[in-house]
Amino acid sequence: MRFSKSFISYEKRGLADSEERAKFRRIIKHITEGTVRSVYVSDVLMDCLDEELKGFEVNITFTDDESIRAINKEHREIDKSTDVLSFPINDFVNGEGEILKSNLNERFNRLLLGDIVISIPTMRRQAEEYGHGIERECAFLLCHGLLHLFGYDHMNEKDEKLMFECTEDILEEAGYPRR
C-alpha cells in the first residue's frame, strides 16, 4: 500500500519559494512512503489492508513561528513557538490500534491520520544549528510528526528513546541519515 494523499499547504506567502516547495514535496513523498513501509506502523498497515483501505491521508501545513505559537497556545496551552505539532485523529499507541469507521475518508477509502504543522523559520534555524541541510531537518520533523499520528510519543525517557530510534531508522532507510 502506498501512502496515498498528503495535503500540503503554506499558511502565509513567502514562507518558501517554488524550488523549496518542490523540495518539500519530494521529502514528504519519501518520508510518508518510508514511514508506511516501516515495521513501526505495520500493525496499522495490516489492519488497513484487512479492511481493504486504499491508503492514508494527512494534512501538512507549513507556517511561521508566530502562527505555530498561537496554535501551540490554543491546543496545548503552551505559549511559545515550536518546530512541529501533530494532531492525531486515531487513538493508536506505538503503531497499533483499532481503525474506526468514523476516521475514514469513505469517498476515497482512506484512513485519516490527522494534521502536522511545521514552522519553516524554526526548521531553518535548527538545520543550521545541527549542521545539516534543510532537507534533513524537514525529513526529521515530518517523520517525527507522522510517528505522533501513529501513536508514538516522548513523554518519558523510555518512549522518547523508542520514538527517536524509530525516526532515525526511517530517515536512514529513506536516505536522510544523521551526519
N, C-alpha and C positions, 0 to 999 in steps of 0.2 A: 504494500500500500504506500502511496506517495502522500505527502503532507496535504496536498490539495489546494488550500487557499489561505494566503496571508493578505489581509487588507492593510495597506501601508498608507499612512497619512502624515503630513507635516503640518503642525498646528499653526505655524507662522511663516510668512515669506522670508526668504533669505537665510533660513537655517542651513540649507545645503544647496550647492549648485547642481546642475544636471549630471555632471560627472560623479559627484558624491552620491547622488540619489541612485544612479545606476550601480555604483559600487555597493551601496547598502542593500539594494535588491538582490544582487548576487550573493552577498553574505547571508541574507535572510533565507534564500533558497538553500544554500549549503547547510546552514545550521538547522533549519527546520527539518530538512530531509535526514541529516545526520542524527538528530535527536530521535526521530521516529524509528530509525534503524537500530538505535542503541538498545542494549539489554535493559537499560534503566526504565524504559516505558513499554517493554514487550508485553506485560500483562494487559495493559490498556489496549495496546495494538491488537492482541489476540482477541480480546472481547469485542473490539470494533469489527474485526474480520468475522467473528461468530455472528454478530448482528448484521452482517453484510453491509456495513457502512463503507462509504467510498473515501473517507479520509477525515481530516481535521480542519477547523477554521480557527484563526487567531487574528485579532486586531492589534496592529503595532502602530503606535503614534510616536513620532519624533517631535520633541518640543525644546523649550529653553528652560533655564534654571528657575526663572520666576514662575512659570506655569507648573512645573513639576513640584515646586514648593507649595503652591496653592492646592494641588491635588493631594500631596502628602498630608497637608494640614487638614483638608476636608475629610479624607478617608482614613487616616491613621492618627490624626491629632498630633502630628509631629511637624512643628513649624520650621522646617529647613528644607533646602533642596537636597536632592539625592541623584544618583546616577540612573537607576532603573526602578520602576514599580511594576508589580504584577497583580492582576485581579482575576483569580481563577473563578470559573463558574462551577466546576465539579468539586466533589469532596474526596479527591484522590489523596492517598498517603504513599509517598515514595513509589510512585508509578503504578499503584494498584488501587482499585476501587470500582464501584458499580457505575455503569453507564445508565443515566436516567433519560427517558424519552423526552423529558422537558428540556434537556440540554442538547437537542438535536436540531440541526437545520434540516427540516423534513423535505424541503423542496430539492435540496441537493444531496440529501442523505449523508450529511457530515456531522461529526461531533464538534460542538462549540467548546473551545477551551477557555477563552477569556481574552483579557486585554493586557498588553505590555506597553509601558510608556518609558521612553528613553530620552534623557537630556543630552542633546548634541554638544553644548558647551562643556558639560562635565565629562562627557565621553572624550572630547578632545584633550582636556586638561589631564585626565587620567592616562591617556595614551602617552602623552609627553612625560608625565611623572613616572610611569612604569617603564619607559624606554622602549616601547613598541609602537607599531603603527596604529592608526585609527581603525584599520581593518580588524586587527586582533581584538582591540577593545570593543568594537561593535559586536563582533562574534561572541566575545565573553559575556557582554551584557545581555545579548539576545538569548544565548544558551541558558544563562542564569535565570532569566525571566521565564523561559519555556519550562525549565525544571520546576519552578514555582507553580506553574499552571498544571503540572503533572503531580503536584503534591509534595515536592521536596522543600525543605526549609532549613534554616540555620539558627534556630532558637536556642540550641545548646551545642556544646562542643562536639559531641558525637554526630549530631545531624549536620552540623557545619562541615565537618571532615568528609562525611559521605557526599554531601552536595558538591563540594569543591572537587572531590575525586571524580564524580560523575561529569562535572563540567569539563575538567581537563581531559578526560578520556574522549568525550565527544568532540572537543576542539581539536585534539590531536588527530583523531580519525578524519575530521573534516578539512584538515590542512591548515589549522590555525594554532600551531603549538606555542607553548611558552618558550621564550628565547632567553 
